[in-house]
Amino acid sequence: MNALRIALLLGACLAMSACGRLQPWVKPYERERLADRVMAWDRDAISSGYITHVHENREGAHGGTGAAGGGCGCN
Amino acid sequence: MLRSSTLIRSLGAVLFALATAARADVLPDERADVMWKMYDGGGLKVQGPSTLVRTNIADKVSLTGSYLVDQVTGASIDMVVLGASPLHEVRKQKTFGVDYLYGKTTYSAGLESSVENDYDGTTASFSVAQNMFGDLTTVTLSASRGWDIVTRVIDAKHDKDPNFRKRLDRKTWGLGLSQILTRNLIAGFDYEAITEQGYLQNPYRAIRYLAGVGSTIYLTGPEIYPGTRTSNAASVRLKYYLPWRASLTGKYRYFYDTWDIRAHTFELDYTQPMFKDALIADVTYRYYKQGSASFYSDLFQFANQQNYMARDRELASQKNSTMGLALTYDFMKSRHWFLKKASASLHYDYIAYKYLDFRDASQRQYPAGTEPLYRFNASVIQTFVSVWF
């Protein structure tokens, strides 16, 4: 488990150390569609947080979704 | 009573939404949301207001605050089986977060408090998001620490058992990656590890076991959980811009933990603007499937059969499907007074839960262990108004 965490952190550090050497293959002026609001990962944080909370309180799995829920399992 | 393993996670809704955004070098919009939400299913109704506000200072600092109330009424299948009184509980949750933008890096920190009759939770979080490779890539590292206190209510007046006070500590580490792949396609990867130590069970739940060899009736006894749990979750996401100005999103998550729970989650989302962008419709389908924990059983053969014993249906084999429809109407699209725009949203989700080794023990006309498998449907409604300023 610890080895996996260390490997992930090292991978992230190596990726960061490569900054500047790679040329972006999608130029800034080509990102108009990606900036459209239909392409947002999470348009409404208040809503995504709540529905994630609903799922996680009734399932054994949690986390790793890039969004999160909250609290009440309520028996 | 909160489910302990998910208590701390709403803070991430504020922090992680920024951390996993496509860019870490721009602060999110200044915005306020006011919501009313309701969950109705399995004998329980949970409803109440929620609000989330984000404001920026000098294009460098972003402050967020949220407040949420859950009013819980009704009785779940577990409470019916144990003959417990219906619930009338209130949970209140507050969060506060700060994001600081420095060059192409965003530093985020937050605090959360969740309070109810028999469960108090406090969480602190920190994350760093870095843009790189010509802003094609955003990498996020996050960590959080949670301190929970579990107590037990012993009567309808909400008096607490003075001899019952347990602790639960939690740590999480996360790695996120958002990647622009083409001018029409973005991808995301998230990994999260969670370690928990302390009182991980629900003080009100019970196992059931056969009254004797060959018996057709059951007795109930206390659950016994391990004192630790380590969970790992990894997910990938792809979002594609369709030629007629719409988007299609696919998600998959794999989860496993040291209690031997394995789970798969699949999700497809379709987003379509309509009526000259005045209305946006989202259609969602989500499928979830998990295997049971190693110490879970619907019906033990005798008391003290194992060192650890649980009959929590969250630990049972189960699958569920969610179908969702969301509509967002922009009722103010240009600046008016100090507001830039405003919208109203209505979300409806229908969830069908089906358990594969958890039986409906309330149906006492059946011999123990032969009751029908438990299943129920739930509706989730969210309606909210959002303003940008």
Contacts between the chains, C-beta under 8 A, distances in Angstrom:
chain1	res1	chain2	res2	distance
A	1	B	193	7.2
A	1	B	230	6.3
A	1	B	232	7.9
A	4	B	193	7.7
A	4	B	232	7.9
A	5	B	173	6.2
A	5	B	193	6.3
A	8	B	175	5.2
A	8	B	191	6.5
A	9	B	141	7.6
A	9	B	175	7.7
A	12	B	139	5.7
A	12	B	141	6.5
A	12	B	175	6.2
A	15	B	132	7.4
A	15	B	137	7.7
A	15	B	139	6.4
A	16	B	130	6.5
A	16	B	132	6.4
A	16	B	139	6.7
A	18	B	133	7.9
A	19	B	132	4.7
A	19	B	133	6.9
A	22	B	133	5.0
A	22	B	134	7.5
A	23	B	134	6.9
A	24	B	133	6.1
A	24	B	134	2.8
A	24	B	135	7.0
A	24	B	136	5.0
A	25	B	136	7.4
A	26	B	136	6.2
A	26	B	180	5.3
A	26	B	181	7.9
A	26	B	182	6.4
A	26	B	183	5.4
A	28	B	134	7.8
A	28	B	135	7.2
A	30	B	183	4.5
A	31	B	180	7.0
A	31	B	183	6.7
A	33	B	183	6.1
A	33	B	184	5.9
A	33	B	241	4.4
A	34	B	22	6.8
A	34	B	180	6.2
A	34	B	183	6.9
A	34	B	184	7.7
A	34	B	186	6.1
A	34	B	241	7.1
A	36	B	241	6.9
A	36	B	245	7.2
A	36	B	247	7.9
A	37	B	280	7.7
A	38	B	241	7.3
A	38	B	245	6.8
A	38	B	246	6.3
A	38	B	247	4.4
A	38	B	271	4.7
A	38	B	272	7.8
A	38	B	273	6.2
A	38	B	280	7.2
A	39	B	22	7.9
A	39	B	186	6.8
A	39	B	239	5.9
A	39	B	241	5.8
A	39	B	247	5.5
A	40	B	22	7.8
A	41	B	17	7.9
A	41	B	20	6.3
A	41	B	21	6.6
A	41	B	22	6.9
A	41	B	178	7.3
A	41	B	186	8.0
A	41	B	188	6.5
A	41	B	237	7.3
A	41	B	239	7.0
A	42	B	17	5.0
A	42	B	20	7.8
A	42	B	21	7.7
A	43	B	328	7.7
A	44	B	33	7.0
A	44	B	328	7.8
A	44	B	345	6.6
A	44	B	384	7.5
A	44	B	386	7.0
A	45	B	13	5.4
A	45	B	14	6.5
A	45	B	17	4.4
A	45	B	33	7.9
A	45	B	52	6.4
A	46	B	13	7.6
A	46	B	33	4.3
A	46	B	35	5.4
A	46	B	50	6.1
A	46	B	51	7.7
A	46	B	52	4.4
A	46	B	66	7.5
A	46	B	384	6.3
A	47	B	35	7.3
A	47	B	326	7.5
A	47	B	345	7.1
A	47	B	347	5.9
A	47	B	382	5.5
A	47	B	384	6.9
A	48	B	13	6.7
A	48	B	17	7.3
A	49	B	10	5.6
A	49	B	12	7.9
A	49	B	13	2.9
A	49	B	14	7.7
A	49	B	17	8.0
A	50	B	35	7.4
A	50	B	37	5.6
A	50	B	50	6.7
A	50	B	382	6.2
A	51	B	324	7.7
A	51	B	347	7.6
A	51	B	349	6.4
A	51	B	380	6.6
A	51	B	382	7.5
A	52	B	9	7.3
A	52	B	13	7.3
A	53	B	6	7.1
A	53	B	9	7.1
A	53	B	10	6.3
A	54	B	39	5.7
A	54	B	349	7.7
A	54	B	351	7.7
A	54	B	378	8.0
A	54	B	380	5.6
A	55	B	286	7.8
A	55	B	288	7.1
A	55	B	322	7.6
A	56	B	3	7.8
A	56	B	6	4.3
A	56	B	9	6.7
A	57	B	3	5.2
A	57	B	6	5.7
A	57	B	314	7.9
A	58	B	314	6.3
A	58	B	320	7.6
A	58	B	353	6.8
A	59	B	263	6.9
A	59	B	288	6.0
A	59	B	290	6.5
A	59	B	314	6.4
A	59	B	318	7.4
A	59	B	320	7.5
A	60	B	255	7.7
A	60	B	257	7.7
A	60	B	259	7.9
A	60	B	261	4.4
A	60	B	263	6.1
A	60	B	290	5.1
A	60	B	293	6.9
A	60	B	314	5.3
A	60	B	315	5.5
A	61	B	231	7.8
A	61	B	233	6.5
A	61	B	253	7.4
A	61	B	255	3.6
A	61	B	261	6.9
A	61	B	263	3.7
A	61	B	265	6.9
A	61	B	288	7.6
A	61	B	290	6.0
A	62	B	5	6.0
A	62	B	6	5.3
A	62	B	9	6.9
A	62	B	194	7.3
A	62	B	231	6.8
A	62	B	233	6.9
A	62	B	255	7.5
A	63	B	9	7.4
A	63	B	172	7.1
A	63	B	174	7.8
A	63	B	192	4.0
A	63	B	194	5.7
A	63	B	231	6.4
A	63	B	233	4.2
A	63	B	255	7.5
A	64	B	174	7.8
A	64	B	190	5.2
A	64	B	191	6.2
A	64	B	192	4.2
A	64	B	232	7.7
A	64	B	233	2.7
A	64	B	234	5.6
A	64	B	235	4.9
A	64	B	253	5.7
A	64	B	255	6.8
A	65	B	190	6.5
A	65	B	233	7.4
A	65	B	235	5.6
A	65	B	251	7.7
A	65	B	253	6.1
A	65	B	265	7.9
A	66	B	16	6.1
A	66	B	20	4.3
A	66	B	176	6.2
A	66	B	188	6.0
A	66	B	190	4.5
A	66	B	235	6.8
A	66	B	237	7.0
A	67	B	12	7.1
A	67	B	13	6.1
A	67	B	16	6.2
A	67	B	17	6.3
A	67	B	20	7.8
A	68	B	9	3.9
A	68	B	10	6.1
A	68	B	11	7.3
A	68	B	12	3.3
A	68	B	13	4.9
A	68	B	16	5.9
A	69	B	6	6.2
A	69	B	9	5.2
A	69	B	10	6.1
A	69	B	13	7.2
A	70	B	6	7.4
A	70	B	7	7.4
A	70	B	9	5.7
A	70	B	10	2.6
A	70	B	11	7.8
A	70	B	13	7.2
A	70	B	68	6.9
A	70	B	93	5.9
A	70	B	112	8.0
A	70	B	114	6.9
A	71	B	2	5.1
A	71	B	3	7.5
A	71	B	6	6.4
A	71	B	7	5.4
A	71	B	9	7.8
A	71	B	10	6.5
A	71	B	70	7.3
A	71	B	91	6.3
A	71	B	93	6.4
A	71	B	114	5.5
A	71	B	121	7.5
A	72	B	2	5.7
A	72	B	3	7.7
A	72	B	46	6.3
A	72	B	70	4.8
A	72	B	72	6.3
A	72	B	91	4.9
A	72	B	116	7.3
A	73	B	1	6.4
A	73	B	2	5.5
A	73	B	3	2.7
A	73	B	4	8.0
A	73	B	6	7.0
A	73	B	202	7.3
A	73	B	314	7.6
A	74	B	1	6.5
A	74	B	2	7.9
A	74	B	44	5.9
A	74	B	46	6.3
A	74	B	70	7.8
A	74	B	72	4.8
A	74	B	76	7.2
A	74	B	87	6.6
A	74	B	89	7.0
A	75	B	1	5.9
A	75	B	44	7.6
A	75	B	76	4.7
A	75	B	78	5.5
A	75	B	79	5.5
A	75	B	84	7.8
A	75	B	87	6.8
A	75	B	202	7.1
A	75	B	204	6.1
A	75	B	205	7.5
